[in-house]
Amino acid sequence: MFKKLAIPALSFLLFLAATPASQAETVLEKTARTGVLTLGTPLNLVPYSYINDKNELVGLSIDMANLIRAEVERELGKPIRLEMVEASDVTTAIPKLLSGEIDLACNTAFTWERDRFVDFTISYSVTGIRLLVPHSSPIKSEENLMGKRIAVVPNSVAEKTVKLAQPKAILVPVATLEEGILALKNKKVDGVAGDGLLLDGQRQALGVTDTHLIPDKPYMSYGIACMLPQNNPAFLRSANRAIVRLAENYVRGDQATVAAVQQWIGPEGVAKVDPEKIKSFMGYILVTHEQIPPKP
């Protein structure tokens, strides 16, 4: 069901430069013609998009993509099917968006560099850079990081954040957050720096539960959004309406919506998040966007 990327990582920028900025057919036109909306997604990004123990592709971003699919159905007035294509990270998702192989890719943070090539929806979740440490760890603040071994993915936002927070920390390169968490479990490092939601979800998936995240307020925060091809204003509007509709339902306490979100991020979710923080973020979305009037 999933396709593999054939573009070498080193040719990524050359590929972007050679790819046309727009397609002759818009996403909504193609979706109306085929009845299919295609999502590019990772398969192991807990809690956003991963394969569970029932061999099902699940997660917060999969739910968000289905809400966008439902909004597109309303727009087009016909049934739309959501299909999945593997896109392990942003460097594989953007070329697939530019080539038209996929129509949508979620669980991505906005950057100005990425915005040169694709468009972003409004954010549907918020996260930030934090540290995963053992419960018994003496690390409580930036000062405590001096001389401590901190696992980081090279060239990541987490690496840059730790360097700024404490230049005297010892940075230990790891290929993935999973590798870093296993190194922490085996006491090869004193902490792991990364996206707080991903760290929390991955540590639970690996059974490394004698750990916790610090600080309570991330070193830096950022939104998580969906990417889509440029020059698709109607599709972007539909995707944003889906996110605003989710926020409206969450803030007004719709039980199905609250349960759907909190199974991934919430007090008992795959990643533990204070529900008041979720509600505050959803409320911010509503403050900055017109509410969707109910159907007569």
C-alpha positions in Angstrom: 0.0 0.0 0.0 2.9 2.3 0.8 5.4 3.6 -1.8 9.1 4.1 -1.2 10.9 7.3 -2.0 13.6 7.0 -4.7 15.1 10.5 -4.4 18.5 10.6 -2.7 18.7 13.0 0.2 21.6 14.9 -1.3 19.6 15.8 -4.4 16.7 17.3 -2.4 17.5 20.9 -3.1 18.2 20.2 -6.8 14.9 18.4 -7.0 13.1 21.4 -5.5 14.8 23.8 -7.9 13.8 21.7 -10.9 10.2 21.1 -9.9 7.5 23.4 -11.3 6.0 25.8 -8.8 2.4 24.9 -9.8 0.4 22.1 -11.3 -2.0 22.4 -14.2 -4.7 20.7 -12.1 -5.5 21.9 -8.6 -5.8 19.5 -5.7 -9.6 19.9 -5.5 -9.9 19.4 -9.2 -7.9 16.2 -9.1 -9.8 15.0 -6.0 -13.2 15.8 -7.7 -12.0 13.8 -10.7 -10.5 10.8 -8.9 -12.5 10.7 -5.6 -9.2 10.3 -3.8 -7.2 12.6 -1.4 -3.7 11.4 -0.8 -1.9 11.9 2.5 1.9 11.5 2.8 2.7 10.3 6.3 5.3 8.6 8.5 4.6 5.2 9.9 6.4 5.5 13.3 5.8 9.0 14.6 4.0 8.5 17.9 1.5 10.1 18.7 1.0 11.7 15.3 1.1 8.8 12.8 2.1 5.3 13.6 1.1 1.6 13.2 -0.5 0.3 16.4 -0.5 -3.3 17.8 -3.5 -4.1 15.5 -1.5 -3.1 12.4 -3.6 0.0 12.0 -2.2 3.4 10.9 -3.5 5.7 13.7 -2.6 9.0 15.4 -3.5 12.7 15.8 -2.4 13.6 12.3 -4.3 10.7 10.7 -7.5 11.9 12.5 -6.7 15.5 11.3 -6.3 14.3 7.7 -9.7 12.6 7.9 -11.3 15.7 9.1 -9.8 17.6 6.1 -11.1 14.8 3.9 -14.6 15.3 5.4 -14.4 19.1 4.7 -13.4 18.4 1.1 -16.4 16.1 0.8 -18.6 19.0 1.9 -16.9 21.3 -0.6 -17.3 18.9 -3.5 -20.6 17.3 -2.6 -19.3 13.8 -3.2 -17.7 11.0 -1.3 -13.9 11.2 -1.0 -11.5 8.4 0.0 -8.3 9.1 1.9 -5.3 7.1 0.7 -1.9 6.9 2.4 1.6 7.1 0.9 4.7 6.7 3.2 6.6 10.0 3.6 9.0 9.4 6.5 10.0 13.0 7.1 9.8 16.5 5.7 12.6 15.9 3.2 10.6 13.2 1.6 7.2 14.8 1.9 8.0 18.1 0.2 9.2 16.5 -3.1 6.1 14.3 -3.1 3.9 17.4 -2.7 5.8 19.2 -5.5 5.5 16.3 -7.9 1.8 15.8 -7.2 2.3 12.3 -5.7 0.6 13.4 -2.5 -1.9 16.2 -1.7 -1.3 16.7 2.0 1.3 16.0 4.7 0.7 16.8 8.3 2.7 16.7 11.6 5.1 19.4 10.4 6.4 22.6 12.0 6.4 25.8 9.9 9.7 27.2 8.8 10.4 30.1 6.4 12.6 27.8 4.3 9.8 25.2 3.9 7.4 27.9 3.1 9.4 28.8 0.0 8.1 25.5 -1.6 4.8 24.6 0.0 1.9 26.2 1.8 0.9 25.6 5.5 -2.4 25.3 7.2 -3.0 27.0 10.5 -1.6 24.9 13.4 -3.8 22.1 14.8 -1.4 21.2 17.7 1.4 22.9 19.6 4.5 21.4 21.1 8.1 22.4 21.9 11.6 21.3 22.7 12.0 19.6 26.1 14.3 17.1 27.8 13.5 13.5 28.7 15.4 12.5 31.9 15.2 9.8 34.6 12.9 10.5 37.6 16.1 10.4 39.7 18.0 12.9 37.5 19.6 16.0 39.2 18.9 18.0 36.0 16.3 20.6 36.9 17.5 23.7 34.9 19.9 24.9 32.2 22.7 25.2 34.8 22.4 21.5 35.6 23.2 20.6 32.0 26.8 21.6 32.3 28.9 18.5 31.6 25.8 16.3 31.1 25.5 14.0 28.1 22.5 15.0 26.1 21.4 12.9 23.1 20.3 15.0 20.1 19.6 14.4 16.5 22.3 16.4 14.6 21.2 19.6 12.8 17.9 19.5 14.6 16.1 22.3 16.3 16.7 20.4 19.6 20.4 20.4 19.0 20.4 24.2 18.4 18.2 24.8 21.4 20.5 22.8 23.8 23.5 24.7 22.5 21.9 28.0 23.3 20.5 26.9 26.6 23.8 25.4 27.9 26.9 25.6 25.7 28.8 23.4 28.1 26.5 20.4 27.8 28.0 17.4 26.0 26.0 16.7 22.9 25.8 13.0 21.9 24.6 12.5 18.3 21.8 9.9 17.7 20.0 9.1 14.4 16.5 9.1 16.0 14.7 10.0 19.2 14.1 6.2 19.7 17.9 5.6 19.6 18.3 8.5 22.1 15.7 7.1 24.5 17.3 3.6 24.4 20.6 5.2 25.1 19.0 6.9 28.1 17.6 3.6 29.3 21.0 2.0 29.1 22.5 5.0 31.0 24.8 6.0 28.0 23.4 9.5 28.2 21.9 11.7 30.9 19.0 13.1 28.9 17.4 13.3 25.4 16.4 16.6 23.8 13.6 16.8 21.3 10.0 17.5 20.5 8.1 17.0 23.8 5.1 15.2 22.3 7.3 12.8 20.3 9.5 12.1 23.3 6.5 11.4 25.5 4.8 9.1 23.0 8.0 7.3 22.1 9.1 6.7 25.7 5.8 5.0 26.4 5.9 3.0 23.2 9.4 1.7 24.3 8.3 1.1 27.9 10.8 3.6 29.3 8.4 4.9 31.9 10.8 5.7 34.8 11.4 9.1 33.1 9.8 12.5 32.9 9.9 15.6 30.7 11.4 18.9 31.8 11.0 21.9 31.9 7.2 22.3 32.3 7.4 25.2 29.8 9.3 24.1 26.7 12.6 25.8 25.9 10.9 26.9 22.7 7.4 26.2 21.4 6.0 25.8 17.9 2.8 24.8 16.1 2.2 21.6 14.2 0.4 22.0 10.8 -0.3 20.4 7.5 1.6 21.1 4.3 0.0 21.2 0.8 1.0 22.3 -2.7 1.3 26.0 -3.3 -1.4 27.8 -5.5 -4.3 25.8 -4.1 -6.3 28.5 -2.2 -9.6 26.5 -2.2 -8.0 23.4 -0.8 -6.1 25.5 1.8 -9.4 27.1 2.8 -11.0 23.7 3.2 -8.2 22.4 5.3 -8.2 25.4 7.6 -12.0 25.2 8.0 -11.5 21.6 9.2 -9.0 22.8 11.8 -11.3 25.6 12.9 -14.2 23.2 13.1 -12.2 20.9 15.3 -11.2 23.8 17.6 -14.9 25.0 17.9 -16.1 21.5 18.8 -13.3 21.0 21.3 -13.8 24.4 23.1 -17.6 23.9 23.3 -17.0 20.5 25.0 -18.3 18.2 22.3 -17.6 14.8 23.9 -16.7 12.9 20.7 -14.2 15.6 19.7 -12.6 15.9 23.2 -12.2 12.2 23.4 -10.8 11.9 19.9 -8.1 14.5 20.6 -7.3 13.4 24.2 -6.7 9.8 23.2 -3.5 11.1 21.5 -2.7 14.2 23.6 -4.4 14.5 27.0 -4.2 13.6 30.6 -4.6 9.9 29.7 -3.4 10.1 26.1 -0.5 8.5 24.3 1.4 11.8 25.1 0.4 13.3 28.5 -0.8 16.9 28.1 -2.7 19.2 30.5 -6.3 19.5 29.0 -6.4 23.2 29.9 -3.4 23.8 27.7 -5.2 22.1 24.8 -8.3 24.1 25.4 -6.3 27.3 25.6 -4.6 26.6 22.3 -7.9 25.7 20.6 -9.4 28.9 22.0 -6.5 30.9 20.4 -7.4 29.4 17.0 -11.0 30.6 17.4 -9.8 34.1 18.5 -7.8 34.5 15.3 -10.3 33.0 12.9 -14.0 33.6 12.2 -16.2 30.9 13.6 -18.0 28.6 11.2 -21.8 29.4 11.3 -24.0 26.3 11.9 -26.0 24.9 9.1 -29.7 26.2 9.0 
